[in-house]
Amino acid sequence: MKARAVRQTLLFQVICWIVAGLLYLSSRLIGLEDQDRIRIVQPIRWGLAITQFTAAGIVLGTILGLVDLFLAKSSIRKRSFGFLVGVKGLIYVGTILITTGIIHFISYTMVDHYTIKQEIPKLIEFYQQRFMLSLLIYALFISFLVSFIKQVNQKFGPGILGPLVLGKYFKPKEEERIFMFLDLRSSTTHAEKIGHVLFSEMIQDCFYDLATVVEDFATEIYQYVGDEAVLTWKMKNGLMNQNCLRLFFAFDERLKSRYEHYAAKYGIQPEFKAGVNAGKVVVAEVGEIKKEIAYHGDVLNTAARIQSKCNEYGKNLLISESLKKLIPESDDIIFSEIGAEELKGKTELVRIYSVERK
């Protein structure tokens, strides 16, 4: 996983747990001293309490972020959402118990200058308090909430949940974007050869491999349609470092690097073809029962038509002339003009280029 994605995962967890810790602290202690029926034995040390909960949030966020990264890489990622939440819940409980104990120990020995002999009974008493039970219940709720947010974000795709919540596209807006239609070659033949159930598992594996590379190229996955994936970039992100082209080659390399897996399980080496186009599209939030961000415009239709020409010319990656003019030249990418094509649904000819690496 790219370093940027690792940082984002850890930062997300750390921020969530710091905020959750401070909310818990404020809900328990603010106004406590004003209650007539509660006798305050010692003044509340707000500075120490805030420091303790902030430190706990940083430690918990870092450890649990690393747990998320590990689970995302392991085979357990394919289990149900409920199972993952349960496993994470158990890990979270253990981590919380250990972290709070360590912070309690450090606070009393370093701040209050207790000896280790004095601190151990205090620590045992701390774990036996009902306060600890309320803390664990609250932490389990937060862990479920964090996992839920992450699952929803994965459902919509990176970069989509925020605009949906903020209503950014409640009214249609025009944007300049790049779209890639990525399709499995010989899908019908493969499905007949290995059966539809095994074929569906292969598509799952392929799209998992695709997910491992999209973050490296600032890509957004717009939608999956059968054995086809539609990818999109903001214009700046797609043109930078030729991301809209290099993603395809990285995905192809990823599939080839897993040749033994695909050969052993399916007897097939999957290969994809793609058509890419760029231009202005309209972005809008659509749906009531199921909301999503939708893109409308001729740019998408043209990209799909260009992809359909891959078989005809025996090429894996074709792009439009309008996109080719925007992409900066490089020494390791070769553009070859295919010609002007009359694409279905288009009144004007569209000039197409094939793209290969040296």
TAHUUR-V543918 format. One record per residue. N is the residue number from 1. RES is the residue in three letters. PHI is phi in radians with two decimals (NA if undefined). PSI is psi in whole degrees, -180 to 180 (NA if undefined). D_LAST is the distance of its C-alpha to the last C-alpha in Angstrom with 1 decimal. Layout:
N,RES,PHI,PSI,D_LAST + N,RES,PHI,PSI,D_LAST
This chain:
1,MET,NA,140,26.1 + 2,LYS,-1.11,147,25.0 + 3,ALA,-1.00,-36,27.7 + 4,ARG,-1.11,-41,28.4 + 5,ALA,-1.17,-38,29.3 + 6,VAL,-1.11,-45,31.5 + 7,ARG,-1.07,-42,33.3 + 8,GLN,-1.12,-42,33.9 + 9,THR,-1.10,-47,35.4 + 10,LEU,-1.16,-43,37.6 + 11,LEU,-1.11,-41,38.7 + 12,PHE,-1.05,-47,39.6 + 13,GLN,-1.13,-44,41.8 + 14,VAL,-1.07,-46,43.4 + 15,ILE,-1.10,-44,44.4 + 16,CYS,-1.03,-44,45.7 + 17,TRP,-1.35,-30,47.8 + 18,ILE,-1.15,-47,49.2 + 19,VAL,-1.08,-44,50.2 + 20,ALA,-1.09,-41,51.7 + 21,GLY,-1.12,-44,53.6 + 22,LEU,-1.21,-34,55.1 + 23,LEU,-1.15,-41,56.1 + 24,TYR,-1.11,-44,57.9 + 25,LEU,-1.05,-48,59.6 + 26,SER,-1.16,-38,60.8 + 27,SER,-1.19,-30,62.0 + 28,ARG,-1.51,-34,64.1 + 29,LEU,-1.90,-30,65.5 + 30,ILE,-1.12,126,65.8 + 31,GLY,1.48,-3,69.4 + 32,LEU,-1.10,-39,70.6 + 33,GLU,-1.22,-16,73.0 + 34,ASP,-1.54,-8,74.7 + 35,GLN,-1.36,128,75.8 + 36,ASP,-1.17,-33,79.5 + 37,ARG,-1.51,-2,79.4 + 38,ILE,-1.95,125,76.7 + 39,ARG,-1.70,120,77.9 + 40,ILE,-1.52,112,75.3 + 41,VAL,-1.27,-45,76.1 + 42,GLN,-2.23,145,73.6 + 43,PRO,-1.03,143,71.9 + 44,ILE,-1.25,123,68.3 + 45,ARG,-1.57,90,66.0 + 46,TRP,-1.09,-40,63.4 + 47,GLY,-1.04,-46,61.3 + 48,LEU,-1.15,-42,61.1 + 49,ALA,-1.11,-44,60.5 + 50,ILE,-1.12,-41,57.6 + 51,THR,-1.09,-43,56.0 + 52,GLN,-1.07,-48,56.4 + 53,PHE,-1.25,-33,54.8 + 54,THR,-1.17,-44,52.0 + 55,ALA,-1.09,-42,51.3 + 56,ALA,-1.08,-40,51.5 + 57,GLY,-1.10,-42,49.0 + 58,ILE,-1.14,-47,46.5 + 59,VAL,-1.15,-48,46.9 + 60,LEU,-1.07,-46,47.0 + 61,GLY,-1.05,-41,44.0 + 62,THR,-1.17,-49,41.9 + 63,ILE,-1.12,-47,43.0 + 64,LEU,-1.25,-29,42.7 + 65,GLY,-1.14,-41,39.3 + 66,LEU,-1.14,-36,38.1 + 67,VAL,-1.10,-44,39.8 + 68,ASP,-1.04,-44,38.0 + 69,LEU,-1.10,-40,34.6 + 70,PHE,-1.15,-46,35.7 + 71,LEU,-1.13,-33,36.9 + 72,ALA,-1.16,-27,33.7 + 73,LYS,-1.59,-21,31.8 + 74,SER,-1.54,169,34.5 + 75,SER,-1.18,-16,35.4 + 76,ILE,-1.16,-17,38.4 + 77,ARG,-1.05,-23,36.3 + 78,LYS,-1.49,-3,36.8 + 79,ARG,-1.35,172,40.6 + 80,SER,-1.16,161,42.7 + 81,PHE,-1.06,-42,43.1 + 82,GLY,-1.09,-41,46.8 + 83,PHE,-1.12,-44,45.9 + 84,LEU,-1.09,-42,43.4 + 85,VAL,-1.10,-41,46.0 + 86,GLY,-1.10,-46,48.6 + 87,VAL,-1.09,-46,46.5 + 88,LYS,-1.11,-37,45.5 + 89,GLY,-1.05,-44,49.2 + 90,LEU,-1.12,-42,50.4 + 91,ILE,-1.13,-40,47.8 + 92,TYR,-1.10,-44,48.8 + 93,VAL,-1.04,-48,52.6 + 94,GLY,-1.07,-43,52.1 + 95,THR,-1.13,-41,50.0 + 96,ILE,-1.14,-44,52.5 + 97,LEU,-1.06,-45,55.5 + 98,ILE,-1.20,-44,54.0 + 99,THR,-1.12,-47,52.7 + 100,THR,-1.11,-37,56.0 + 101,GLY,-1.12,-43,58.0 + 102,ILE,-1.12,-45,56.0 + 103,ILE,-1.15,-39,56.5 + 104,HIS,-1.07,-45,60.1 + 105,PHE,-1.09,-46,60.6 + 106,ILE,-1.14,-41,58.9 + 107,SER,-1.08,-46,60.9 + 108,TYR,-1.32,-33,64.3 + 109,THR,-1.43,-35,63.8 + 110,MET,-1.65,-36,62.1 + 111,VAL,-1.55,-48,63.7 + 112,ASP,-1.64,-2,67.1 + 113,HIS,1.04,39,67.3 + 114,TYR,-1.32,150,68.2 + 115,THR,-1.40,163,68.3 + 116,ILE,-1.04,-38,66.2 + 117,LYS,-1.11,-37,69.5 + 118,GLN,-1.32,-32,70.4 + 119,GLU,-1.32,-35,67.0 + 120,ILE,-1.01,-48,66.6 + 121,PRO,-1.06,-38,69.6 + 122,LYS,-1.07,-41,68.2 + 123,LEU,-1.17,-41,64.8 + 124,ILE,-1.10,-43,66.5 + 125,GLU,-1.10,-38,68.6 + 126,PHE,-1.05,-45,65.5 + 127,TYR,-1.20,-23,63.8 + 128,GLN,-1.55,-9,67.1 + 129,GLN,-1.27,150,67.4 + 130,ARG,-1.14,-24,66.9 + 131,PHE,-0.93,-38,64.7 + 132,MET,-1.14,-38,62.1 + 133,LEU,-1.14,-44,62.3 + 134,SER,-1.11,-36,61.8 + 135,LEU,-1.14,-41,58.8 + 136,LEU,-1.18,-42,57.2 + 137,ILE,-1.08,-44,57.8 + 138,TYR,-1.10,-43,56.4 + 139,ALA,-1.14,-37,53.3 + 140,LEU,-1.14,-38,52.7 + 141,PHE,-1.11,-44,52.9 + 142,ILE,-1.11,-40,50.4 + 143,SER,-1.09,-40,48.0 + 144,PHE,-1.12,-43,48.3 + 145,LEU,-1.10,-45,47.8 + 146,VAL,-1.10,-45,44.7 + 147,SER,-1.09,-40,43.2 + 148,PHE,-1.12,-45,44.2 + 149,ILE,-1.05,-43,42.5 + 150,LYS,-1.13,-40,39.3 + 151,GLN,-1.17,-41,39.4 + 152,VAL,-1.12,-41,40.2 + 153,ASN,-1.08,-40,37.3 + 154,GLN,-1.19,-35,35.0 + 155,LYS,-1.08,-47,36.7 + 156,PHE,-1.43,-26,36.0 + 157,GLY,1.77,148,32.6 + 158,PRO,-0.98,136,31.9 + 159,GLY,1.50,0,33.2 + 160,ILE,-1.79,-38,35.4 + 161,LEU,-1.05,-44,38.7 + 162,GLY,-1.00,-55,39.5 + 163,PRO,-1.03,-34,39.4 + 164,LEU,-1.14,-47,41.4 + 165,VAL,-1.12,-41,44.1 + 166,LEU,-1.43,-9,44.4 + 167,GLY,1.21,32,44.4 + 168,LYS,-1.06,-37,41.7 + 169,TYR,-1.93,27,40.9 + 170,PHE,-1.06,-38,44.5 + 171,LYS,-1.82,134,44.5 + 172,PRO,-0.96,138,41.4 + 173,LYS,-2.26,154,39.1 + 174,GLU,-1.71,134,36.3 + 175,GLU,-2.42,156,32.9 + 176,GLU,-1.72,124,29.5 + 177,ARG,-2.48,164,26.9 + 178,ILE,-1.96,138,23.6 + 179,PHE,-2.21,138,23.8 + 180,MET,-2.13,127,21.4 + 181,PHE,-1.77,113,23.0 + 182,LEU,-1.92,122,21.5 + 183,ASP,-2.33,143,23.0 + 184,LEU,-1.31,132,23.1 + 185,ARG,-1.28,145,22.4 + 186,SER,0.93,41,25.5 + 187,SER,-1.12,-41,27.7 + 188,THR,-1.11,-43,30.9 + 189,THR,-1.09,-44,30.2 + 190,HIS,-1.09,-43,29.5 + 191,ALA,-1.10,-40,32.6 + 192,GLU,-1.19,-33,34.8 + 193,LYS,-1.28,-45,33.5 + 194,ILE,-1.91,-5,34.1 + 195,GLY,1.58,154,36.6 + 196,HIS,-1.25,-32,36.4 + 197,VAL,-1.18,-49,37.4 + 198,LEU,-1.16,-34,34.8 + 199,PHE,-1.09,-41,32.2 + 200,SER,-1.13,-38,33.3 + 201,GLU,-1.11,-38,32.9 + 202,MET,-1.13,-41,29.3 + 203,ILE,-1.08,-40,28.6 + 204,GLN,-1.03,-45,30.2 + 205,ASP,-1.10,-42,28.0 + 206,CYS,-1.09,-44,24.8 + 207,PHE,-1.28,-26,26.1 + 208,TYR,-1.15,-44,27.1 + 209,ASP,-1.10,-36,23.6 + 210,LEU,-1.11,-42,22.5 + 211,ALA,-1.10,-27,25.3 + 212,THR,-1.27,-16,24.0 + 213,VAL,-1.98,-17,20.9 + 214,VAL,-1.08,-37,22.2 + 215,GLU,-1.16,-26,24.2 + 216,ASP,-1.23,-15,21.2 + 217,PHE,-2.19,25,19.9 + 218,ALA,0.91,40,23.4 + 219,THR,-1.68,145,23.5 + 220,GLU,-1.94,133,26.8 + 221,ILE,-1.53,112,27.4 + 222,TYR,-1.32,-52,29.6 + 223,GLN,-2.89,159,30.7 + 224,TYR,-1.90,134,30.2 + 225,VAL,-2.28,97,31.4 + 226,GLY,1.11,-121,31.6 + 227,ASP,-1.70,20,28.2 + 228,GLU,-2.07,142,26.6 + 229,ALA,-2.11,138,25.8 + 230,VAL,-1.91,120,25.9 + 231,LEU,-1.94,152,24.3 + 232,THR,-2.52,155,25.0 + 233,TRP,-2.35,146,24.5 + 234,LYS,-1.14,147,26.7 + 235,MET,-0.92,-45,25.0 + 236,LYS,-1.08,-45,24.8 + 237,ASN,-1.18,-38,23.3 + 238,GLY,-1.23,-35,20.7 + 239,LEU,-1.42,-29,19.4 + 240,MET,-1.05,125,19.6 + 241,ASN,0.98,22,16.4 + 242,GLN,0.99,40,14.9 + 243,ASN,-0.97,-38,16.7 + 244,CYS,-1.19,-17,17.1 + 245,LEU,-1.77,-43,13.5 + 246,ARG,-1.18,-26,12.6 + 247,LEU,-1.04,-43,15.7 + 248,PHE,-1.06,-45,14.5 + 249,PHE,-1.18,-37,11.5 + 250,ALA,-1.15,-41,14.2 + 251,PHE,-1.12,-43,16.7 + 252,ASP,-1.07,-42,14.7 + 253,GLU,-1.13,-40,14.2 + 254,ARG,-1.06,-45,17.9 + 255,LEU,-1.11,-42,19.0 + 256,LYS,-1.20,-33,17.3 + 257,SER,-1.19,-20,18.9 + 258,ARG,-1.84,29,22.2 + 259,TYR,-0.97,-46,22.0 + 260,GLU,-1.07,-39,25.3 + 261,HIS,-1.11,-50,27.1 + 262,TYR,-1.19,-38,26.1 + 263,ALA,-1.16,-42,26.8 + 264,ALA,-1.23,-40,30.1 + 265,LYS,-1.53,-36,31.4 + 266,TYR,-2.09,-17,30.2 + 267,GLY,1.23,23,28.9 + 268,ILE,-2.44,144,25.9 + 269,GLN,-1.87,102,22.2 + 270,PRO,-1.11,143,21.9 + 271,GLU,-2.41,138,18.9 + 272,PHE,-2.00,156,18.8 + 273,LYS,-2.16,159,17.9 + 274,ALA,-2.62,148,18.3 + 275,GLY,-2.14,138,19.5 + 276,VAL,-2.27,140,19.6 + 277,ASN,-2.57,162,22.1 + 278,ALA,-2.43,153,23.9 + 279,GLY,2.76,-167,27.5 + 280,LYS,-1.48,135,31.0 + 281,VAL,-2.30,163,32.6 + 282,VAL,-1.79,129,36.0 + 283,VAL,-1.91,131,36.3 + 284,ALA,-2.59,150,39.6 + 285,GLU,-1.46,124,41.3 + 286,VAL,-2.19,157,42.5 + 287,GLY,1.64,151,44.9 + 288,GLU,-2.00,-54,48.1 + 289,ILE,-1.23,-40,48.3 + 290,LYS,-2.26,109,44.6 + 291,LYS,-1.57,147,43.0 + 292,GLU,-2.78,165,39.3 + 293,ILE,-1.58,125,37.2 + 294,ALA,-2.04,145,36.1 + 295,TYR,-1.95,133,33.8 + 296,HIS,-2.20,143,34.9 + 297,GLY,2.61,165,33.5 + 298,ASP,-1.18,-21,31.7 + 299,VAL,-1.03,-42,28.3 + 300,LEU,-1.19,-44,28.4 + 301,ASN,-1.06,-41,29.6 + 302,THR,-1.16,-41,26.8 + 303,ALA,-1.06,-41,24.1 + 304,ALA,-1.14,-40,25.8 + 305,ARG,-1.17,-38,26.0 + 306,ILE,-1.11,-42,22.3 + 307,GLN,-1.06,-35,21.5 + 308,SER,-1.16,-15,24.0 + 309,LYS,-1.52,-6,22.1 + 310,CYS,-1.05,-44,19.1 + 311,ASN,-1.12,-40,21.2 + 312,GLU,-1.07,-38,22.2 + 313,TYR,-1.79,0,18.8 + 314,GLY,1.14,34,17.3 + 315,LYS,-2.04,154,14.6 + 316,ASN,-1.66,-26,14.4 + 317,LEU,-2.41,117,13.9 + 318,LEU,-2.14,143,15.8 + 319,ILE,-2.33,163,17.2 + 320,SER,-1.44,159,20.1 + 321,GLU,-1.12,-36,20.3 + 322,SER,-1.08,-36,22.6 + 323,LEU,-1.32,-40,20.0 + 324,LYS,-1.02,-36,17.2 + 325,LYS,-1.17,-24,19.7 + 326,LEU,-1.55,-23,20.3 + 327,ILE,-1.41,127,16.8 + 328,PRO,-1.16,147,16.1 + 329,GLU,-1.20,153,13.2 + 330,SER,-2.61,162,10.6 + 331,ASP,-1.34,-23,8.2 + 332,ASP,-1.85,5,5.3 + 333,ILE,-2.02,130,6.3 + 334,ILE,-1.97,127,6.7 + 335,PHE,-1.83,131,10.3 + 336,SER,-2.20,126,12.1 + 337,GLU,-1.24,128,15.9 + 338,ILE,-1.55,-42,17.7 + 339,GLY,2.42,179,21.1 + 340,ALA,-1.60,125,24.2 + 341,GLU,-2.01,144,25.6 + 342,GLU,-1.64,95,29.1 + 343,LEU,-1.39,148,28.6 + 344,LYS,-1.02,129,31.6 + 345,GLY,1.53,-2,33.9 + 346,LYS,-1.94,136,32.4 + 347,THR,-1.53,-26,34.5 + 348,GLU,-1.80,151,31.9 + 349,LEU,-1.22,144,28.7 + 350,VAL,-2.05,123,25.5 + 351,ARG,-1.44,132,22.3 + 352,ILE,-2.09,145,19.3 + 353,TYR,-2.20,142,15.5 + 354,SER,-1.59,153,12.8 + 355,VAL,-2.23,129,9.9 + 356,GLU,-2.46,160,6.6 + 357,ARG,-1.73,149,3.8 + 358,LYS,-1.17,NA,0.0
